[in-house]
Amino acid sequence: MATAQRAPRDILLETDADYQRLVEQHSKYEAELHRISSSRYLSSEDLLEEIKLKKMKLHCKDEMERIAARVRRARAKFTQ
């Protein structure tokens, strides 16, 4: 498939080290959240950790979207 038709996320997963790092971090945060949420009882420390992980996960997602938007803008300039 031509690069112009591929989703920015797919291109970035193959070519952008920062994006790849963010995806890995996002997955690690998700796994840790799953581990915490699977407990029957959450201590106050667990609840604080859950909040912290959710914020860090969201930050990764925001950064990934920022990078993808940059690719979309570049692609739009290229096709004009």
C-alpha positions in Angstrom: 0.0 0.0 0.0 1.3 3.5 -0.8 2.5 5.6 2.1 0.1 8.4 1.2 -2.9 6.0 1.9 -1.6 4.6 5.2 -2.7 5.9 8.5 -0.2 8.2 10.3 -0.2 5.8 13.2 1.0 2.9 11.1 3.7 5.0 9.5 4.9 6.3 12.8 5.0 2.8 14.4 7.5 1.9 11.7 9.5 5.1 11.4 9.4 7.3 14.5 11.3 6.2 17.6 9.6 8.8 19.9 6.2 7.5 18.8 7.2 3.9 19.3 8.5 4.7 22.8 5.2 6.4 23.6 3.2 3.4 22.4 5.3 1.1 24.6 4.9 3.4 27.6 1.2 3.6 27.0 1.0 -0.2 26.9 3.0 -0.5 30.1 0.7 2.0 31.9 -2.4 0.1 30.6 -1.0 -3.2 31.9 -0.2 -1.7 35.3 -3.7 -0.2 35.5 -5.2 -3.6 34.7 -3.1 -5.2 37.4 -4.2 -2.7 40.0 -7.8 -2.7 39.0 -8.0 -6.5 39.1 -7.4 -6.4 42.9 -10.4 -7.0 45.1 -9.2 -4.3 47.5 -7.5 -1.1 46.6 -5.5 0.6 49.2 -5.2 4.4 49.2 -1.7 4.0 47.7 -3.2 1.9 44.9 -5.9 4.5 44.3 -3.2 7.2 44.1 -1.1 5.0 41.7 -4.2 4.4 39.6 -4.7 8.2 39.2 -1.1 8.7 38.4 -1.0 6.0 35.8 -4.2 7.3 34.2 -2.6 10.8 33.9 0.6 9.4 32.5 -1.3 7.2 30.0 -3.3 10.2 28.9 -0.1 12.2 28.5 1.3 9.5 26.2 -1.9 9.5 24.2 -1.8 13.3 23.8 1.8 13.2 22.7 1.1 10.4 20.2 -1.8 12.5 18.8 0.5 15.5 18.6 3.0 13.6 16.5 0.3 12.1 14.3 -1.2 15.5 13.7 2.3 16.7 12.6 2.4 13.9 10.0 -1.1 14.6 8.8 -0.2 18.3 8.3 3.0 17.4 6.5 1.0 14.9 4.3 -1.6 17.6 3.5 1.2 20.0 2.4 2.8 17.3 0.3 -0.4 16.5 -1.6 -1.4 20.1 -2.4 
